[in-house]
Amino acid sequence: MPWDTFANPVVSRRWRLFGLAVALATVAVAVMLVLFAAQLPDTSSLTHYQPKQPLRVLTADGVEIGGFGAERRVVQRIDQIPS
């Protein structure tokens, strides 16, 4: 009978320790969620994202001669990215 295994004190102690470990892990995850949820940005900031782009200096005929900025990004549409 499977219930006879719980009559053994060693097995019973293991199940109690396992249950305690699961409960502590659940509480730890819940505490982390509560603490970090307050620090997360609003999701509207993700939909209106404006990346920093460098100032590009061009000649009269459109040739780039320089650029100023801390981040050198080129914004591309999703269809321009190779798969």
C-alpha positions as CSV (number, residue, x, y, z in Angstrom):
1,M,0.0,0.0,0.0
2,P,1.5,3.4,-0.9
3,W,0.4,5.0,2.3
4,D,2.7,2.7,4.2
5,T,5.8,4.8,3.0
6,F,4.6,7.7,5.2
7,A,4.7,5.5,8.3
8,N,8.5,5.4,7.9
9,P,9.9,8.4,9.8
10,V,12.8,9.0,7.4
11,V,10.5,9.2,4.4
12,S,8.1,11.4,6.3
13,R,10.9,13.7,7.3
14,R,12.1,14.0,3.7
15,W,8.5,14.9,2.5
16,R,8.3,17.6,5.3
17,L,11.7,19.0,4.2
18,F,10.6,18.9,0.6
19,G,7.4,20.7,1.4
20,L,9.3,23.3,3.5
21,A,11.7,23.9,0.7
22,V,8.9,24.4,-1.8
23,A,7.1,26.8,0.5
24,L,10.3,28.8,1.1
25,A,11.0,29.0,-2.6
26,T,7.4,30.2,-3.2
27,V,7.7,32.9,-0.6
28,A,11.1,34.0,-2.0
29,V,9.7,34.3,-5.5
30,A,6.7,36.2,-4.2
31,V,8.9,38.6,-2.2
32,M,11.1,39.2,-5.3
33,L,8.1,39.9,-7.5
34,V,6.7,42.5,-5.0
35,L,10.1,44.2,-4.6
36,F,11.0,44.4,-8.2
37,A,7.5,45.2,-9.6
38,A,7.7,48.7,-8.1
39,Q,11.0,49.4,-10.0
40,L,9.8,48.3,-13.4
41,P,9.1,51.0,-16.0
42,D,5.6,51.7,-17.3
43,T,4.8,49.7,-20.4
44,S,3.9,52.9,-22.3
45,S,7.5,53.9,-22.3
46,L,8.2,50.7,-24.4
47,T,5.6,51.6,-27.0
48,H,7.0,55.1,-27.5
49,Y,10.7,54.3,-27.5
50,Q,13.0,56.9,-29.1
51,P,16.6,55.7,-29.4
52,K,19.4,58.2,-29.2
53,Q,20.9,58.8,-32.6
54,P,24.1,60.7,-33.4
55,L,24.2,64.0,-35.2
56,R,25.4,63.3,-38.7
57,V,27.2,66.0,-40.6
58,L,26.7,65.8,-44.4
59,T,28.2,67.7,-47.3
60,A,26.0,69.4,-49.8
61,D,25.9,66.4,-52.0
62,G,24.8,64.0,-49.1
63,V,28.2,62.5,-48.3
64,E,28.7,62.0,-44.5
65,I,31.8,63.7,-43.2
66,G,31.3,63.2,-39.5
67,G,29.1,62.4,-36.6
68,F,28.7,63.4,-33.0
69,G,27.1,61.4,-30.2
70,A,27.7,58.8,-27.6
71,E,25.7,56.1,-29.3
72,R,26.1,55.2,-32.9
73,R,22.9,53.6,-33.9
74,V,21.1,53.1,-37.2
75,V,17.4,52.6,-36.9
76,Q,16.1,50.0,-39.4
77,R,12.7,48.7,-40.1
78,I,12.0,45.1,-39.2
79,D,11.8,44.0,-42.8
80,Q,15.4,45.3,-43.4
81,I,16.8,42.9,-40.8
82,P,18.0,39.7,-42.4
83,S,16.4,36.5,-41.2
